[in-house]
Structures are given as structure tokens and as C-alpha cells.
Amino acid sequence: MLKIIWKYIDVLCFLAAAVFIVWGFFRLSITAGIFAIGIVLIVVGLITEMIAS
């Protein structure tokens, strides 16, 4: 079980960081939160494309 967690720890940490960043922007304002979601989705899309190629 621990080996599986260590295999994906980078992805889990990145996703947790993205969630907390978006949450923080939503605490500032709804508009900032929506822009943060857009930026996080763009970054996740770019990373998945880099991993796929």
C-alpha cells in the first residue's frame, strides 16, 4: 500500500495544492475563484498533455 502512495504522491500533492489555491481565491471573491479554476484547469491540461507525450 505504501509503495502505491509513494508512486502517486506528486500527483496527490499537486491536486491538493490546486484545491487549496482555488479555495483561497474563492475566499477572496467569486470572480477570483472562477478565474483560479480556469487557470488550474489549463495547468492540469498542459501537464496531462506533457505526460501523455
PDB file with SEQRES, HELIX, SHEET and CRYST1 records, atoms N, CA, C and O in Angstrom:
SEQRES   1 A   53  MET LEU LYS ILE ILE TRP LYS TYR ILE ASP VAL LEU CYS          
SEQRES   2 A   53  PHE LEU ALA ALA ALA VAL PHE ILE VAL TRP GLY PHE PHE          
SEQRES   3 A   53  ARG LEU SER ILE THR ALA GLY ILE PHE ALA ILE GLY ILE          
SEQRES   4 A   53  VAL LEU ILE VAL VAL GLY LEU ILE THR GLU MET ILE ALA          
SEQRES   5 A   53  SER                                                          
HELIX    1 AA1 LEU A    2  LYS A    7  1                                   6    
HELIX    2 AA2 ILE A    9  LEU A   28  1                                  20    
HELIX    3 AA3 ILE A   30  ALA A   52  1                                  23    
CRYST1    1.000    1.000    1.000  90.00  90.00  90.00 P 1           1          
ATOM      1  N   MET A   1       0.822  -1.202   0.000  1.00  0.00           N  
ATOM      2  CA  MET A   1       0.000   0.000   0.000  1.00  0.00           C  
ATOM      3  C   MET A   1       0.864   1.263   0.000  1.00  0.00           C  
ATOM      4  O   MET A   1       0.562   2.227  -0.703  1.00  0.00           O  
ATOM      5  N   LEU A   2       1.935   1.252   0.787  1.00  0.00           N  
ATOM      6  CA  LEU A   2       2.795   2.431   0.874  1.00  0.00           C  
ATOM      7  C   LEU A   2       3.509   2.708  -0.447  1.00  0.00           C  
ATOM      8  O   LEU A   2       3.720   3.868  -0.802  1.00  0.00           O  
ATOM      9  N   LYS A   3       3.881   1.658  -1.177  1.00  0.00           N  
ATOM     10  CA  LYS A   3       4.540   1.861  -2.468  1.00  0.00           C  
ATOM     11  C   LYS A   3       3.604   2.522  -3.470  1.00  0.00           C  
ATOM     12  O   LYS A   3       4.035   3.336  -4.287  1.00  0.00           O  
ATOM     13  N   ILE A   4       2.328   2.172  -3.407  1.00  0.00           N  
ATOM     14  CA  ILE A   4       1.355   2.789  -4.309  1.00  0.00           C  
ATOM     15  C   ILE A   4       1.213   4.276  -3.992  1.00  0.00           C  
ATOM     16  O   ILE A   4       1.142   5.109  -4.896  1.00  0.00           O  
ATOM     17  N   ILE A   5       1.173   4.596  -2.706  1.00  0.00           N  
ATOM     18  CA  ILE A   5       1.059   6.006  -2.306  1.00  0.00           C  
ATOM     19  C   ILE A   5       2.286   6.788  -2.755  1.00  0.00           C  
ATOM     20  O   ILE A   5       2.151   7.895  -3.277  1.00  0.00           O  
ATOM     21  N   TRP A   6       3.477   6.235  -2.563  1.00  0.00           N  
ATOM     22  CA  TRP A   6       4.700   6.941  -2.961  1.00  0.00           C  
ATOM     23  C   TRP A   6       4.787   7.100  -4.469  1.00  0.00           C  
ATOM     24  O   TRP A   6       5.412   8.040  -4.960  1.00  0.00           O  
ATOM     25  N   LYS A   7       4.162   6.182  -5.211  1.00  0.00           N  
ATOM     26  CA  LYS A   7       4.191   6.273  -6.668  1.00  0.00           C  
ATOM     27  C   LYS A   7       3.400   7.487  -7.155  1.00  0.00           C  
ATOM     28  O   LYS A   7       3.759   8.099  -8.160  1.00  0.00           O  
ATOM     29  N   TYR A   8       2.334   7.832  -6.450  1.00  0.00           N  
ATOM     30  CA  TYR A   8       1.448   8.908  -6.884  1.00  0.00           C  
ATOM     31  C   TYR A   8       1.463  10.119  -5.957  1.00  0.00           C  
ATOM     32  O   TYR A   8       0.577  10.969  -6.048  1.00  0.00           O  
ATOM     33  N   ILE A   9       2.441  10.216  -5.074  1.00  0.00           N  
ATOM     34  CA  ILE A   9       2.456  11.302  -4.091  1.00  0.00           C  
ATOM     35  C   ILE A   9       2.586  12.677  -4.754  1.00  0.00           C  
ATOM     36  O   ILE A   9       1.994  13.644  -4.273  1.00  0.00           O  
ATOM     37  N   ASP A  10       3.337  12.780  -5.832  1.00  0.00           N  
ATOM     38  CA  ASP A  10       3.475  14.072  -6.520  1.00  0.00           C  
ATOM     39  C   ASP A  10       2.138  14.545  -7.072  1.00  0.00           C  
ATOM     40  O   ASP A  10       1.782  15.717  -6.953  1.00  0.00           O  
ATOM     41  N   VAL A  11       1.407  13.624  -7.674  1.00  0.00           N  
ATOM     42  CA  VAL A  11       0.105  13.975  -8.238  1.00  0.00           C  
ATOM     43  C   VAL A  11      -0.867  14.367  -7.131  1.00  0.00           C  
ATOM     44  O   VAL A  11      -1.609  15.339  -7.270  1.00  0.00           O  
ATOM     45  N   LEU A  12      -0.865  13.619  -6.038  1.00  0.00           N  
ATOM     46  CA  LEU A  12      -1.753  13.929  -4.919  1.00  0.00           C  
ATOM     47  C   LEU A  12      -1.431  15.290  -4.312  1.00  0.00           C  
ATOM     48  O   LEU A  12      -2.337  16.059  -3.993  1.00  0.00           O  
ATOM     49  N   CYS A  13      -0.153  15.586  -4.154  1.00  0.00           N  
ATOM     50  CA  CYS A  13       0.245  16.885  -3.596  1.00  0.00           C  
ATOM     51  C   CYS A  13      -0.126  18.026  -4.541  1.00  0.00           C  
ATOM     52  O   CYS A  13      -0.583  19.077  -4.091  1.00  0.00           O  
ATOM     53  N   PHE A  14       0.065  17.829  -5.836  1.00  0.00           N  
ATOM     54  CA  PHE A  14      -0.301  18.865  -6.801  1.00  0.00           C  
ATOM     55  C   PHE A  14      -1.799  19.127  -6.779  1.00  0.00           C  
ATOM     56  O   PHE A  14      -2.231  20.280  -6.785  1.00  0.00           O  
ATOM     57  N   LEU A  15      -2.589  18.064  -6.753  1.00  0.00           N  
ATOM     58  CA  LEU A  15      -4.038  18.241  -6.737  1.00  0.00           C  
ATOM     59  C   LEU A  15      -4.507  18.888  -5.436  1.00  0.00           C  
ATOM     60  O   LEU A  15      -5.406  19.730  -5.446  1.00  0.00           O  
ATOM     61  N   ALA A  16      -3.903  18.499  -4.325  1.00  0.00           N  
ATOM     62  CA  ALA A  16      -4.261  19.123  -3.045  1.00  0.00           C  
ATOM     63  C   ALA A  16      -3.905  20.607  -3.058  1.00  0.00           C  
ATOM     64  O   ALA A  16      -4.681  21.436  -2.582  1.00  0.00           O  
ATOM     65  N   ALA A  17      -2.742  20.944  -3.598  1.00  0.00           N  
ATOM     66  CA  ALA A  17      -2.339  22.351  -3.685  1.00  0.00           C  
ATOM     67  C   ALA A  17      -3.297  23.133  -4.579  1.00  0.00           C  
ATOM     68  O   ALA A  17      -3.672  24.260  -4.254  1.00  0.00           O  
ATOM     69  N   ALA A  18      -3.691  22.541  -5.697  1.00  0.00           N  
ATOM     70  CA  ALA A  18      -4.622  23.215  -6.603  1.00  0.00           C  
ATOM     71  C   ALA A  18      -5.965  23.461  -5.923  1.00  0.00           C  
ATOM     72  O   ALA A  18      -6.556  24.530  -6.078  1.00  0.00           O  
ATOM     73  N   VAL A  19      -6.443  22.478  -5.175  1.00  0.00           N  
ATOM     74  CA  VAL A  19      -7.721  22.632  -4.469  1.00  0.00           C  
ATOM     75  C   VAL A  19      -7.638  23.762  -3.455  1.00  0.00           C  
ATOM     76  O   VAL A  19      -8.549  24.585  -3.368  1.00  0.00           O  
ATOM     77  N   PHE A  20      -6.555  23.812  -2.689  1.00  0.00           N  
ATOM     78  CA  PHE A  20      -6.435  24.853  -1.671  1.00  0.00           C  
ATOM     79  C   PHE A  20      -6.209  26.232  -2.280  1.00  0.00           C  
ATOM     80  O   PHE A  20      -6.659  27.232  -1.720  1.00  0.00           O  
ATOM     81  N   ILE A  21      -5.523  26.301  -3.407  1.00  0.00           N  
ATOM     82  CA  ILE A  21      -5.355  27.587  -4.091  1.00  0.00           C  
ATOM     83  C   ILE A  21      -6.701  28.106  -4.577  1.00  0.00           C  
ATOM     84  O   ILE A  21      -7.027  29.278  -4.391  1.00  0.00           O  
ATOM     85  N   VAL A  22      -7.482  27.226  -5.203  1.00  0.00           N  
ATOM     86  CA  VAL A  22      -8.808  27.632  -5.678  1.00  0.00           C  
ATOM     87  C   VAL A  22      -9.695  28.024  -4.503  1.00  0.00           C  
ATOM     88  O   VAL A  22     -10.427  29.011  -4.582  1.00  0.00           O  
ATOM     89  N   TRP A  23      -9.637  27.270  -3.427  1.00  0.00           N  
ATOM     90  CA  TRP A  23     -10.430  27.588  -2.232  1.00  0.00           C  
ATOM     91  C   TRP A  23     -10.050  28.966  -1.681  1.00  0.00           C  
ATOM     92  O   TRP A  23     -10.917  29.747  -1.290  1.00  0.00           O  
ATOM     93  N   GLY A  24      -8.760  29.251  -1.656  1.00  0.00           N  
ATOM     94  CA  GLY A  24      -8.298  30.554  -1.189  1.00  0.00           C  
ATOM     95  C   GLY A  24      -8.791  31.691  -2.063  1.00  0.00           C  
ATOM     96  O   GLY A  24      -9.175  32.746  -1.557  1.00  0.00           O  
ATOM     97  N   PHE A  25      -8.784  31.483  -3.376  1.00  0.00           N  
ATOM     98  CA  PHE A  25      -9.290  32.524  -4.266  1.00  0.00           C  
ATOM     99  C   PHE A  25     -10.792  32.707  -4.117  1.00  0.00           C  
ATOM    100  O   PHE A  25     -11.294  33.826  -4.222  1.00  0.00           O  
ATOM    101  N   PHE A  26     -11.521  31.610  -3.871  1.00  0.00           N  
ATOM    102  CA  PHE A  26     -12.953  31.753  -3.626  1.00  0.00           C  
ATOM    103  C   PHE A  26     -13.216  32.502  -2.327  1.00  0.00           C  
ATOM    104  O   PHE A  26     -14.232  33.186  -2.202  1.00  0.00           O  
ATOM    105  N   ARG A  27     -12.311  32.380  -1.361  1.00  0.00           N  
ATOM    106  CA  ARG A  27     -12.465  33.140  -0.119  1.00  0.00           C  
ATOM    107  C   ARG A  27     -12.299  34.637  -0.381  1.00  0.00           C  
ATOM    108  O   ARG A  27     -12.893  35.461   0.315  1.00  0.00           O  
ATOM    109  N   LEU A  28     -11.490  34.986  -1.387  1.00  0.00           N  
ATOM    110  CA  LEU A  28     -11.331  36.396  -1.751  1.00  0.00           C  
ATOM    111  C   LEU A  28     -12.588  36.923  -2.431  1.00  0.00           C  
ATOM    112  O   LEU A  28     -13.172  37.920  -2.007  1.00  0.00           O  
ATOM    113  N   SER A  29     -12.996  36.224  -3.506  1.00  0.00           N  
ATOM    114  CA  SER A  29     -14.222  36.606  -4.206  1.00  0.00           C  
ATOM    115  C   SER A  29     -14.608  35.493  -5.172  1.00  0.00           C  
ATOM    116  O   SER A  29     -13.792  34.643  -5.528  1.00  0.00           O  
ATOM    117  N   ILE A  30     -15.865  35.518  -5.585  1.00  0.00           N  
ATOM    118  CA  ILE A  30     -16.371  34.512  -6.526  1.00  0.00           C  
ATOM    119  C   ILE A  30     -15.662  34.641  -7.876  1.00  0.00           C  
ATOM    120  O   ILE A  30     -15.297  33.635  -8.484  1.00  0.00           O  
ATOM    121  N   THR A  31     -15.469  35.859  -8.338  1.00  0.00           N  
ATOM    122  CA  THR A  31     -14.821  36.076  -9.630  1.00  0.00           C  
ATOM    123  C   THR A  31     -13.392  35.553  -9.619  1.00  0.00           C  
ATOM    124  O   THR A  31     -12.964  34.900 -10.570  1.00  0.00           O  
ATOM    125  N   ALA A  32     -12.655  35.832  -8.561  1.00  0.00           N  
ATOM    126  CA  ALA A  32     -11.281  35.333  -8.456  1.00  0.00           C  
ATOM    127  C   ALA A  32     -11.270  33.812  -8.401  1.00  0.00           C  
ATOM    128  O   ALA A  32     -10.373  33.183  -8.962  1.00  0.00           O  
ATOM    129  N   GLY A  33     -12.241  33.217  -7.742  1.00  0.00           N  
ATOM    130  CA  GLY A  33     -12.326  31.760  -7.673  1.00  0.00           C  
ATOM    131  C   GLY A  33     -12.577  31.135  -9.025  1.00  0.00           C  
ATOM    132  O   GLY A  33     -11.996  30.100  -9.353  1.00  0.00           O  
ATOM    133  N   ILE A  34     -13.443  31.758  -9.818  1.00  0.00           N  
ATOM    134  CA  ILE A  34     -13.725  31.229 -11.155  1.00  0.00           C  
ATOM    135  C   ILE A  34     -12.491  31.334 -12.039  1.00  0.00           C  
ATOM    136  O   ILE A  34     -12.188  30.403 -12.786  1.00  0.00           O  
ATOM    137  N   PHE A  35     -11.774  32.449 -11.968  1.00  0.00           N  
ATOM    138  CA  PHE A  35     -10.533  32.577 -12.732  1.00  0.00           C  
ATOM    139  C   PHE A  35      -9.496  31.558 -12.258  1.00  0.00           C  
ATOM    140  O   PHE A  35      -8.756  31.007 -13.074  1.00  0.00           O  
ATOM    141  N   ALA A  36      -9.434  31.305 -10.964  1.00  0.00           N  
ATOM    142  CA  ALA A  36      -8.490  30.320 -10.433  1.00  0.00           C  
ATOM    143  C   ALA A  36      -8.813  28.926 -10.948  1.00  0.00           C  
ATOM    144  O   ALA A  36      -7.905  28.158 -11.265  1.00  0.00           O  
ATOM    145  N   ILE A  37     -10.098  28.591 -11.034  1.00  0.00           N  
ATOM    146  CA  ILE A  37     -10.483  27.291 -11.593  1.00  0.00           C  
ATOM    147  C   ILE A  37     -10.017  27.189 -13.036  1.00  0.00           C  
ATOM    148  O   ILE A  37      -9.484  26.157 -13.446  1.00  0.00           O  
ATOM    149  N   GLY A  38     -10.213  28.247 -13.806  1.00  0.00           N  
ATOM    150  CA  GLY A  38      -9.770  28.240 -15.199  1.00  0.00           C  
ATOM    151  C   GLY A  38      -8.270  28.051 -15.327  1.00  0.00           C  
ATOM    152  O   GLY A  38      -7.807  27.278 -16.165  1.00  0.00           O  
ATOM    153  N   ILE A  39      -7.514  28.750 -14.505  1.00  0.00           N  
ATOM    154  CA  ILE A  39      -6.053  28.633 -14.557  1.00  0.00           C  
ATOM    155  C   ILE A  39      -5.608  27.237 -14.149  1.00  0.00           C  
ATOM    156  O   ILE A  39      -4.728  26.655 -14.783  1.00  0.00           O  
ATOM    157  N   VAL A  40      -6.209  26.698 -13.093  1.00  0.00           N  
ATOM    158  CA  VAL A  40      -5.841  25.351 -12.642  1.00  0.00           C  
ATOM    159  C   VAL A  40      -6.179  24.319 -13.712  1.00  0.00           C  
ATOM    160  O   VAL A  40      -5.395  23.396 -13.939  1.00  0.00           O  
ATOM    161  N   LEU A  41      -7.325  24.452 -14.374  1.00  0.00           N  
ATOM    162  CA  LEU A  41      -7.684  23.506 -15.431  1.00  0.00           C  
ATOM    163  C   LEU A  41      -6.722  23.598 -16.616  1.00  0.00           C  
ATOM    164  O   LEU A  41      -6.383  22.578 -17.216  1.00  0.00           O  
ATOM    165  N   ILE A  42      -6.282  24.801 -16.955  1.00  0.00           N  
ATOM    166  CA  ILE A  42      -5.298  24.950 -18.031  1.00  0.00           C  
ATOM    167  C   ILE A  42      -3.990  24.268 -17.650  1.00  0.00           C  
ATOM    168  O   ILE A  42      -3.407  23.547 -18.460  1.00  0.00           O  
ATOM    169  N   VAL A  43      -3.528  24.491 -16.425  1.00  0.00           N  
ATOM    170  CA  VAL A  43      -2.270  23.889 -15.974  1.00  0.00           C  
ATOM    171  C   VAL A  43      -2.384  22.365 -15.939  1.00  0.00           C  
ATOM    172  O   VAL A  43      -1.467  21.666 -16.371  1.00  0.00           O  
ATOM    173  N   VAL A  44      -3.496  21.851 -15.431  1.00  0.00           N  
ATOM    174  CA  VAL A  44      -3.691  20.397 -15.389  1.00  0.00           C  
ATOM    175  C   VAL A  44      -3.735  19.830 -16.804  1.00  0.00           C  
ATOM    176  O   VAL A  44      -3.170  18.767 -17.062  1.00  0.00           O  
ATOM    177  N   GLY A  45      -4.397  20.525 -17.718  1.00  0.00           N  
ATOM    178  CA  GLY A  45      -4.436  20.079 -19.110  1.00  0.00           C  
ATOM    179  C   GLY A  45      -3.058  20.041 -19.743  1.00  0.00           C  
ATOM    180  O   GLY A  45      -2.722  19.088 -20.446  1.00  0.00           O  
ATOM    181  N   LEU A  46      -2.255  21.074 -19.500  1.00  0.00           N  
ATOM    182  CA  LEU A  46      -0.897  21.094 -20.049  1.00  0.00           C  
ATOM    183  C   LEU A  46      -0.040  19.974 -19.465  1.00  0.00           C  
ATOM    184  O   LEU A  46       0.729  19.335 -20.182  1.00  0.00           O  
ATOM    185  N   ILE A  47      -0.176  19.741 -18.168  1.00  0.00           N  
ATOM    186  CA  ILE A  47       0.613  18.687 -17.530  1.00  0.00           C  
ATOM    187  C   ILE A  47       0.215  17.316 -18.056  1.00  0.00           C  
ATOM    188  O   ILE A  47       1.082  16.477 -18.303  1.00  0.00           O  
ATOM    189  N   THR A  48      -1.088  17.072 -18.234  1.00  0.00           N  
ATOM    190  CA  THR A  48      -1.504  15.764 -18.752  1.00  0.00           C  
ATOM    191  C   THR A  48      -1.055  15.569 -20.192  1.00  0.00           C  
ATOM    192  O   THR A  48      -0.739  14.448 -20.590  1.00  0.00           O  
ATOM    193  N   GLU A  49      -1.020  16.640 -20.981  1.00  0.00           N  
ATOM    194  CA  GLU A  49      -0.503  16.524 -22.343  1.00  0.00           C  
ATOM    195  C   GLU A  49       0.993  16.226 -22.339  1.00  0.00           C  
ATOM    196  O   GLU A  49       1.475  15.442 -23.157  1.00  0.00           O  
ATOM    197  N   MET A  50       1.727  16.851 -21.419  1.00  0.00           N  
ATOM    198  CA  MET A  50       3.166  16.581 -21.331  1.00  0.00           C  
ATOM    199  C   MET A  50       3.420  15.139 -20.902  1.00  0.00           C  
ATOM    200  O   MET A  50       4.337  14.493 -21.409  1.00  0.00           O  
ATOM    201  N   ILE A  51       2.618  14.633 -19.975  1.00  0.00           N  
ATOM    202  CA  ILE A  51       2.783  13.254 -19.517  1.00  0.00           C  
ATOM    203  C   ILE A  51       2.424  12.278 -20.626  1.00  0.00           C  
ATOM    204  O   ILE A  51       3.082  11.249 -20.778  1.00  0.00           O  
ATOM    205  N   ALA A  52       1.383  12.586 -21.409  1.00  0.00           N  
ATOM    206  CA  ALA A  52       0.925  11.679 -22.461  1.00  0.00           C  
ATOM    207  C   ALA A  52       1.928  11.581 -23.608  1.00  0.00           C  
ATOM    208  O   ALA A  52       2.008  10.547 -24.271  1.00  0.00           O  
ATOM    209  N   SER A  53       2.691  12.645 -23.847  1.00  0.00           N  
ATOM    210  CA  SER A  53       3.620  12.604 -24.985  1.00  0.00           C  
ATOM    211  C   SER A  53       5.013  12.179 -24.607  1.00  0.00           C  
ATOM    212  O   SER A  53       5.890  12.103 -25.467  1.00  0.00           O  
TER     213      SER A  53                                                      
END                                                                             
